[in-house]
Amino acid sequence: MVKIPKFKISDVIEGGIEVVHPAFVVNGEEKDFIYISKYQNVVKNERAYSLKGEDPAVLYSPCQMEQFCRNKGKNWHLMTNAEWAAAALYSLKNGTLPRGNNDNGRDWSHPEESGILSSLKAVVPAGEEGPPMRTATGSGPETWSHDGTADGIFDMNGNVFELVSGIRLYDGFFEVIENNDAAAAGLCLESERWSRIGENGNLVNPRSESPALRMRHNGLYAEDLPQMQLDFGTAKEQNLEKNIEDVYLPFREVAAPCNWEKGNIAEQLAILPPANSAVPIGCELAWGMLQGVRYPIRGGYWVNGKHAGIFMYGFYMQEEDRYFDVGFRSCYFD
């Protein structure tokens, strides 16, 4: 595990407020530290483990991944989006955006960097060309960690996507569990604790008619992909674009739909790029499925190339989905 000391939003987002980042607040209590798995997890005896040199676990449903983490004991949980965002914002602020296995065992921008291939003989799903090219956990160079050192969190760029909890799309609307409460509450598939992000960055009841942040199609196409925009709508406006299933945009181009303050909740959760960031953001992709409940996978996988990265996200998985390119990692708080 990697021990992450508490920090403020202003420590990682220039001009942000002097308030503790939400990753360090669980059920109203500030935590001095959170602990994040150093490596993408494997499963042994129904428990999740962070071990170096292993083929990361895939082909599990979100509920299974959550349970493997909970089986480790009190306060163990599936990594939350707030925790992922904390690591990503730290990397951005400190100029250590990690590279990784996003090009069949290598990094697309530095092909001299590679990891140890761990799954050349894996079963290939129908329709896929060639064998999966995952690498053994933590087998890449230090530039593949979130802080650029051997002590950092590895493989947050590529290798396999990672499911995170605490945020979802519901018919295109962003829904979140406040602060890092998902660390205690879990995926909360039917929980009453889900809220939507209101026009002022406040949280609103998803059943109210208050305008809330949503992802939708903006009528433009690039590279044959429907383009994303963020704006505000109400619950009555769900499912208005049934002919558009998913939308895309480079992460660096995702813009706030209004004049929110720096360090707003969407920036805190790494859904929007921090305004006036001192470190350029790469070509990571942001995308989402607009129909139904969709949970996010982050980081990219071994063939995403320039579209992979620590800020990449895709609201894609449903409750019982299992994919050969999606894994997870466990976290802990005390």
N, C-alpha and C positions, 0 to 999 in steps of 0.2 A: 504494500500500500504506500501511497505517496501522501504525506501529511501536508495539508494546505492551510496556512494560517489565515485567520480572518482579515479581510481588507474592505475598504469602503468603495463605493461606486466611483468616487472621485479619484481613487488610486489607479483605476484602470480605464476610465473614460474622461478625457480632458473636458473640464467644465461641468462634470457631473456633480450631483449633490453629495454632501458630506454625510452619507447614510451607509450603513453596512450593506454589502451586496446581499441580495436575497438568498444566495446559496448557504449563507451562514445563519439563517433564521428558521428554526423549526418549531412550529406550534407556538409562536410568539417569543421564543427563547433564543437569544443570541448564542452561537457556538464559537468558541475560540479557534476551533480547527474542524475541518472535514477531512476524510480519508478516502482517496480515490484509488481504485485498482491501477497498479502500475502497468499491467498488461491486460489485453483483451482476455476474457475469461474462458476457462474450460469447465466442464462438468464432470465431477467424480462423486459417486454415491449420492446423487441428487443434490449436490451442493456446488456452488460456483467458487472457482479458485483463480487467483491471479498468479500464474506461473510462467516463467520464461522458457522459451524454446518449445512451445506447444503449438499444435494446430488449433486455432480458435474455434470455439463451439459455435455451430450454426444449426439451422433446421429445427429451431425451437420456436414455439409461439410466444407472444408477449407474456401471456399468463404463466407459462412455464419458466421463462427467464426470470420473471419477478419472484416466483416461488423458489427457484434455486438460490437466489440471493437471500430471501427471508429464512431459508433453512439453515443459514449460518448462525442465526441467533438474533438477540435483541439489537435493534438499531441498524442491522444490515439491510440493504435495499438495492434495488436496481438503480443505476445511476440516473439522476434526474437531469432535466434540461438545464435547470439553474446551475447545477454543478458542472455540467459540460460548458456552459457559457462562462462560468468563472475561470475555468482553465483556458478557454479560447481568448477571452479578453486579457488575461494575464500575458498570454503569448503575444498578442497584438501590441500591447503596451510596451513590452520589453523587447520587441523585435526578434522574437524567436518562433515565428510561425513554423510549425513542423512540416517537414517533407515526409514522404512515406511511400509505401507500396501502392502506387496508382497506375503502374504500367507493367503488369505481369511480372512482379517481383522486384521492380526498380522504381525509382522516382522519375517521372517524365521530364522534369527540368534538370535533373542531375543523374543521367543514366549510369554514372560510375557508382552511384549509391544503390546498394541492393541488400536484400535480406536472404535468409535461407528458405528455399522453397519447401513447403511442408505438405503439399497435397497434389502432387503431379498425378497420382493414381486414384484420385477421388472420383466418385460417380458424377458424370456430367449430366445435368438436367436436359431434357428434350429441348431441342432448338438452340442450345448453346454450342458454339464452335470451339473445340479444343478443351483441354482440361482446366479446371480452376487453378489459379496461380497465387494462392494464399502463401504468405510467408510465416515462419514460426514467430510467435510472439516475442517482441523485443530483440529480434535478431538483426535489425537494421542498425545503422550508425546513430550516434547521439543526436544528429540533426533530425532524427525521426521522433524525438521526444518534445514535449510541450515547452520545455525551458532550455532545450539545446544541450542538456547534460545527461550523464548516465543516471542521475537521480530523478529524472523527470517521468512523465506519463507518456508511454509509447503508443504508436500506431493510431493516433487520432486523425491521421490523414491517410485514407485508403485502407488496404488489406481487406477488411470487411466493414460494411455499415454497422452502426451500433444503435440499437433501440434505446431511447431515453424516455423517462416518464415525466409527468407534471405539466405537460402541454399537449394539445391536440387540435385538430381541425374538426369542427362539427358542421357539416354542409358548408364548408368554406369559412366559417367563423373561428377565430382563434379563441380557444378556451384554456385557462390556466388554473392551477391550484396555487394559492397564494404562497409567496416566498418559497421556502424549500419544504413545505408541509407534505409534499408527495413522498419525501424520504420516510415519513412516518406512516402516511396513509396508503402508499402503494400506487398502482396504476389507477385505482378508483374508477373502474369501468362504469359503475352505476352510481358513483358518489354524488352527494349533494354539494360537495365542496368545489365543484367546477364553477368558475366565473368567466365572464368575457371582458375584454379590454375596451373601456369606454373612450369617448372622444378626448378626454383630458388625461388619459393614461390611468384613470382609476378603474377599479374592478366593478362590474355591474352584473346583476342577476341575468343568467342566460334566458330566462323566461319573460323578462321584462321587455318593454318596447324601447328601451334606451338604445341609441345607436352604438354599435360595437364594431371593432376592427375585424375586417374580413379580407380574404384573398379571393380575387376574381379575375376573369379574363378581360383584357383591355381592348380587344378587337384587332390587335396587331400580331403578326407572325414573323418569326426570324428563324432561319434554318429549319423551316417547316414545323416549328414548335409554337404553340399558342402562348402568348406572352401574359405575364402576371401583372396585376396592379393591386395595391392595398388601398382600401377606402373604408367608409363606415356605412353600415346598413342596419336594418332591424330584423328581428326574428321572422317577420312576415315576408321578408325578401329572400328567404332561403330557397335553394333549388331553382333559381330563376333561369339558370343556364345549363339545362340538362344535356345539351348537345356538346358542352365543353367538359371533358372529364378531368383533365389535368392541365396545369399552367406552369411556366418556367420563367426564370430571369437570373442572370448572373447576380450573385449576392451583392457585389459592389454597387449594383444599380437599383437595388430595392430601396425605395424612398418612403419616408413617413408621409401619411396622407394629410398632414396638417403641420402647423408650426409648433411641434412638441419641443419641450426643453431638452437640452443635451442630457444624455444619461437617462432617457425615459425608459419605461418598462420594457419596450420592445428591444431597445439597445442592450439593456441589462441581461435579457434572455437570448441575445445573439440572434434575434430574428431580423433586426435592422442593423446595418453597419454603423458603428459609432460615428457621429458627425465630426468632421475635421480631424479624423484620426491622423496621428503623426506617422504611422506606418502604412504603406500602401497595402490594400487587400487584393488578393489574387483573383482568379477567375472562378472561384467556387460557385456552384450552382445552387439556387434556391428553387424549390418546386413543391407542388402539392396536388393531391386529388381532391376535387371539390365536392364529391358526393359521400355522404355518410360520415362515420367517425373514423378518423385517420390519425395514427400515432407516428411520431417522427423518427426517422433514422438519420444519423449524422455521420459526417466524415468521408463518405464515399467508399468505393471498393476498388479492387485491383485493376480494373480496366478504365476507370473514369478519367485518367490523365489530368489535364488542367482543371477539370470540373470537380475534382476531389479537393478536400482541404478541411481544416478544423472548423471552418464556418459553414461548410456545406450542410444543407438540410433538405429532407424530402418528407412531407407528410403523406405517408403511403400505407403503412401496415394497419390491418384490422385485427380484431381480437384473436382469431384462430389462425392467422397467416403464419407460414413457415417458409423461410427462404434460405437458399444455399449461400447467399452473400450477406446475411445479416446475423451479427452476433451481439454481444453485450458486455458490460463490466459491472461489478458490484462496488458499492460504496458503503461508508460507515460514518456515523456520528456518535458522540458520547455526551 
